[in-house]
Every structure is written in structure tokens, then in C-alpha cells.
Amino acid sequence: MNSNVQVFDTKDETESVTLTFDFTNALPAGASLSGAPTVSIATLAGTDATPANVLNGAPSIDATGTKVLQPVKGGINGVLYQFVANCATTIATLSPSIIANLPVNR
């Protein structure tokens, strides 16, 4: 698991954006992401009884095979969301994760 926490730019609660989780530094030369990535979400600060509603569809792997893309929408003003993105790779024993925070403010 990546020990550093990525912080996305603040998102307005009315915006729909795509979050990019860049796994480049977690992949050895010649390796790429594969399979179906997963992205989970929880609230780190503030209150949102249904944080999963921020996810706007399934995550995907970009054309380079090094990034996971997760569309998001909505959110509650003042809430800090935490995401964990995980994906298998072309190396069977390597399945890296990235933790990232997304502040939502008006």
C-alpha cells in the first residue's frame, strides 16, 4: 500500500469530475495495470451517510495502463472524502493501492 496520501483539488458539490489515480511510481518497468480496478470511498471528516453516492460509475484503466480513472459527482459541502484505489497488474503478485482525499466545498 502506498504510504503517501494524495490530495485532490477541492471539488464544488455541484461539479462532476474524473479523479486520476496515477500508479506509475508503483509499477516496475514493463508492468501495467490490468483487470477491473476498484475504488472505495469513506468520509474522513464531516458527515455523509451515503458516501458511495459520490461515485459516478465504475472506475477504468486509462490508455497508458498506468492510471485508474474514477468519475465522481456531488458530495456534501464541508465533507472530506477518502478514496482507496486498487488494481491488479500484469505481475500476478503485484496489486498496488493508492489512498487519496477529496475535499468538497462550495
N, C-alpha and C positions, 0 to 999 in steps of 0.2 A: 504494500500500500504506500502511496506517496505520502511522505510526512509533511509536505508543504500544502497549505490550503490556498487555493486560487480564489481570488475575489473578482467577481464580475462588476462592471459598471452598474450603478444604480438604475433600476428599471422603474418607469412610471407604471402605476397599477392599470392604466388603460392600454399600455403597449403590448404588442405581440412581437417577440424577438426569438432568434435562434441562438442558443448558448453553444459555444465551441469548447470542447474538452480536448486539449492537444496532448497526445500521448507520445509525441516524437522523442522526448528525452527518456521515455521508459522502454523504448524499443531498440534492441540491438540491431546492428547493420543487417539488412536483408529481411528483417521481420516486419510484419504488418498486422493490423487488426483484422479479425475475421469473425464470422458468425454473427449472432444477434447481440448487439450491445444492450446493457441495461442501465437505467438511470433511476435512482430512488431519490425521494425528497422528504425532508422533515423541516419543522420550524426550529430555528436556533434561538431566536428572540422574537417576542411578540406572540400573538395568538391567531392561529388559523386552524380551525377544526378539521379542515379538509385540504391540506397542502397538496395532495395529489392532483387537485383540480387545476393547479398551475401548469402541469404537464399538458402539452398541446399535441398529442400524437406520440408515436413511437420514435425512439432515437434511431439514428442511422450512422453508418460509417461514410466519411467523405471519400472523394475520388482518389486521394493520395494514400488512403489506407492507414492514416496516422491520427485522425481526429474523429471524435464522436460528436454528432450534431443533435441537439435536443431542442425542439421548438417549445416555447413557453408562452403563457398568456396570463393576464390578470394578476392575481395576488392581492394582498391586503396591505394598504398603506401602513408603514411602520414595522412591517414584519421582515425579519432576516431569515431567508430560506437557505438550507444546506442541501446540496446535491452530492450524491456519490455515483460516479460513472464507472462502469466496469465493462471490460470486453476481453474475449479470448483473442489469441493471436495465432499466427502461423507456427509458433513454437508451442507445442502441446502443454508444456509445463509453465508457461508464462501467461498470466491473466491479470494485467495491471489495473489499478483503480486510481481515480482522481477525485479528491474532495474539493468542492467549490461552494462559495457562499454568494448569494444574490440578495442585495438589499432592495426592497420595494418602497418607494416613496413618491409622493405626489409632487 
